Amino acid sequence: MTKEGQKYWNNRETKESVWEMPLEYKLALETTADSPDGGESPEEKAERSFSKLLKDSGVTYGWDWERTLRKIVLHPQFHVISDAKDRRVAFQKYFEQSRQQEIESALKKYNGLKEAYMKLLHDKAVKPYSRWKTFLPLLKDELAFQNFEEETGEARRLFEDYTFQLRRDQRERENKDREEAMIFLTTYLKSMNLTVLSHWQDVLDRLRHDPSIKEHPKVRTLNKLDLLIVYEGFMKQLETEYNDKRAERSQKRRRVRSPA
């Protein structure tokens, strides 16, 4: 402001003074006029305006500062940040934000494509031991497959991951079913009133001819070795209990015979 009280505008970088509000300052004001400043400082407002200039100019991750300068240096809003160093800092901040946004965008796109491809493998009834060469002709014309460039090997890698997961899930189910079947079988052996003199072959014959065993969906998956393991574990328990009772009876007899 002059001594006479007249307002003027001075550019600290160019040392130029004008009576009317500079266009770049007007643009900066218009940029922030429609949104609450949320307590922003003038520097923060200027940085936001400069970032908008970069975005509107198509500056993205991968641009260097020199290329960016050639694109925006003549724009009126270029001087919304007057200090050259501060402009460079604002550019670097925008650069990092753009890089993070591109990474997040690429990851979101990839996850969407992957989800569609996994659904395709499910719909095509890919099994735990399905082979890539067998299913490739069934997949190659599908858009979900074509979204992955074949030369990258990504479609095959995901196929292998999918079948590996199927095999692992299958093993976990089989192990769980086997464990439940062996528990059921142990309970069944208890109901047979076996003794330490019972023979394996006799027990096996009874198991093979009992409908409740033959028709049990999980017990049917057990092989002869599994049955033998359950039988031997049960018989070992019977023998332990039998020997403990014998030892207890012998101890009682000794106490009775001992003189008072």
Secondary structure, DSSP 8 states (H G I E B T S, - for coil): --TTS---EE-TTT--EESS--HHHHHHHHHHHTS--TT--HHHHHHHHHHHHHHHTT--TT--HHHHHHHHTTSGGGGGS--HHHHHHHHHHHHHHHHHHHHHHHHHHHHHHHHHHHHHHHHTT--TT--HHHHHHHHTTSHHHHTS-GGGTHHHHHHHHHHHHHHHHHHHHHHHHHHHHHHHHHHHHHHTT--TT--HHHHHHHHHH-HHHHT-TTGGG--HHHHHHHHHHHHHHHHHHHHHHHHHHHHHHHHHHS--
